[in-house]
Amino acid sequence: MAKDRVHRDHGPDPHGEDMICKTILTVVAAVVFLTPGLAGSTPKFRDLLETPALKSPLAAKSLLNGIALAGKRLVSVGQRGHILYSDDGGKNWTQVEVPVSSDLVAVYFPTPEKGWAVGHDGVVLHTADRGVTWVKQFDGNAAVRVVRSFYTDHPPAAGPPGSAGVSGLPEHIKRFVQEGADKHFLDVWFDNETDGYIVGSFNTIFRTSDGGKNWQPWFERTENPGWSHLYAIRRIGQDLFISGEQGLVLKLDPGAGMFRRVKVPYQGTFFGVTGRAGSVLVFGMRGQVFRSDNGGKSWQKVETGVPAGLTGATITKDGRLVLVSQAGDVLVSKDEGLSFQAAKVEKALPAAAVAAFDEDTLVLAGFGGLAIQSIKKNN
């Protein structure tokens, strides 16, 4: 089953930590769920992709995997299709109508109005009103059709040595199609209102140039011969990076339209990418952080003193870099990621994602829902 493949176990990850990750993967093994009914009645099964998310007064305290700013509004996504927003810095949250019940993993707003959320079952949702209303643009069923059609009409030529499509693409496409809607999108990023990417398990990557109306698979455009999971995608300065499992870090070569591998001295999973122009950081398992100040040509390890997986990052308005962990650690850097100090937290929240609401306020999303964390200027 795809669930077993997503939870695969190898390399320096003997306990399967890589899929605890920022997604906190609570994989729904099938695309159906049981509808509550009268005792003794015959259970009714419905497709998660066709079933709207249920409203819950406890949604803000349930598992939430992603959070982003839409202007001054906070928007968070999580299990069972839950999407919530807050207009008061995370003090109060409103759950919105969502057309699917699939678990959502990540959310991104390139503008205050327009945003995208992605998750299991190949779901891609879009909003044009700061997260109040959402429409389904893409899902695992559509992904199967697109992949089958695209690679039938555009059989890829052999790419450069190390690219994913040199030898394994036909088998990967066959498996991708056979598995049906069971897809795992793990991150989404848009450069503007039209141009964006989604990435996910087993080298899954799609690109759009029309705001998500159409998606093109880029499976053969990565130097990822092991078909490793792709966890995060972000632009840092002028460079677009992808991080993944087994030490995978990719950087877009715009001229070739190819994500090329850059060597990092670590073989564990990287859950995310952060930084600003001039410095890029990748972070992940066991508190590992590596920093490059030359566009990924060389990397230096940054000591964090944290043993837990680092799962989320944000940048405050005054330029401090913040990392959070699945154990509730909050790390702050005032020197572009050269060093990090642990912030004092009133109550540790195992976090999957974090957003900086203002210079001194973070909002964390994770196992226990949403929480506000203050960071003082001296952190």
Rosetta blueprint (number, residue, H / E / L):
1 M L
2 A H
3 K H
4 D H
5 R H
6 V H
7 H L
8 R L
9 D L
10 H L
11 G L
12 P L
13 D L
14 P L
15 H L
16 G L
17 E H
18 D H
19 M H
20 I L
21 C L
22 K L
23 T L
24 I L
25 L L
26 T L
27 V L
28 V L
29 A L
30 A L
31 V L
32 V E
33 F E
34 L E
35 T E
36 P L
37 G L
38 L L
39 A L
40 G L
41 S L
42 T L
43 P L
44 K E
45 F E
46 R E
47 D E
48 L H
49 L H
50 E H
51 T L
52 P L
53 A L
54 L L
55 K L
56 S L
57 P L
58 L L
59 A H
60 A H
61 K H
62 S L
63 L L
64 L E
65 N E
66 G E
67 I E
68 A E
69 L E
70 A E
71 G L
72 K L
73 R E
74 L E
75 V E
76 S E
77 V E
78 G E
79 Q H
80 R H
81 G H
82 H L
83 I E
84 L E
85 Y E
86 S E
87 D L
88 D L
89 G L
90 G L
91 K L
92 N L
93 W L
94 T E
95 Q E
96 V L
97 E L
98 V L
99 P L
100 V L
101 S L
102 S L
103 D L
104 L E
105 V E
106 A E
107 V E
108 Y E
109 F L
110 P L
111 T L
112 P L
113 E L
114 K L
115 G E
116 W E
117 A E
118 V E
119 G E
120 H E
121 D L
122 G L
123 V L
124 V E
125 L E
126 H E
127 T E
128 A L
129 D L
130 R L
131 G L
132 V L
133 T L
134 W L
135 V E
136 K E
137 Q E
138 F E
139 D L
140 G H
141 N H
142 A H
143 A H
144 V H
145 R H
146 V H
147 V H
148 R H
149 S H
150 F H
151 Y H
152 T H
153 D H
154 H L
155 P L
156 P L
157 A L
158 A L
159 G L
160 P L
161 P L
162 G L
163 S L
164 A L
165 G L
166 V L
167 S L
168 G L
169 L H
170 P H
171 E H
172 H H
173 I H
174 K H
175 R H
176 F H
177 V H
178 Q H
179 E L
180 G L
181 A L
182 D L
183 K L
184 H E
185 F E
186 L E
187 D E
188 V E
189 W E
190 F E
191 D L
192 N L
193 E L
194 T L
195 D L
196 G E
197 Y E
198 I E
199 V E
200 G E
201 S L
202 F L
203 N L
204 T L
205 I E
206 F E
207 R E
208 T E
209 S L
210 D L
211 G L
212 G L
213 K L
214 N L
215 W L
216 Q E
217 P E
218 W L
219 F H
220 E H
221 R H
222 T E
223 E L
224 N L
225 P L
226 G L
227 W L
228 S L
229 H L
230 L E
231 Y E
232 A E
233 I E
234 R E
235 R E
236 I E
237 G L
238 Q L
239 D E
240 L E
241 F E
242 I E
243 S E
244 G E
245 E L
246 Q L
247 G L
248 L L
249 V E
250 L E
251 K E
252 L E
253 D E
254 P L
255 G L
256 A L
257 G L
258 M E
259 F E
260 R E
261 R E
262 V L
263 K L
264 V L
265 P L
266 Y L
267 Q L
268 G L
269 T L
270 F E
271 F E
272 G E
273 V E
274 T E
275 G E
276 R E
277 A L
278 G L
279 S E
280 V E
281 L E
282 V E
283 F E
284 G E
285 M H
286 R H
287 G H
288 Q L
289 V E
290 F E
291 R E
292 S E
293 D L
294 N L
295 G L
296 G L
297 K L
298 S L
299 W L
300 Q E
301 K E
302 V E
303 E L
304 T L
305 G L
306 V L
307 P L
308 A L
309 G L
310 L E
311 T E
312 G E
313 A E
314 T E
315 I E
316 T L
317 K L
318 D L
319 G L
320 R L
321 L E
322 V E
323 L E
324 V E
325 S E
326 Q L
327 A L
328 G L
329 D L
330 V E
331 L E
332 V E
333 S E
334 K L
335 D L
336 E L
337 G L
338 L L
339 S L
340 F L
341 Q E
342 A E
343 A L
344 K L
345 V L
346 E L
347 K L
348 A L
349 L L
350 P L
351 A E
352 A E
353 A E
354 V E
355 A E
356 A E
357 F L
358 D L
359 E L
360 D L
361 T E
362 L E
363 V E
364 L E
365 A E
366 G E
367 F L
368 G L
369 G E
370 L E
371 A E
372 I E
373 Q E
374 S E
375 I L
376 K L
377 K L
378 N L
379 N L
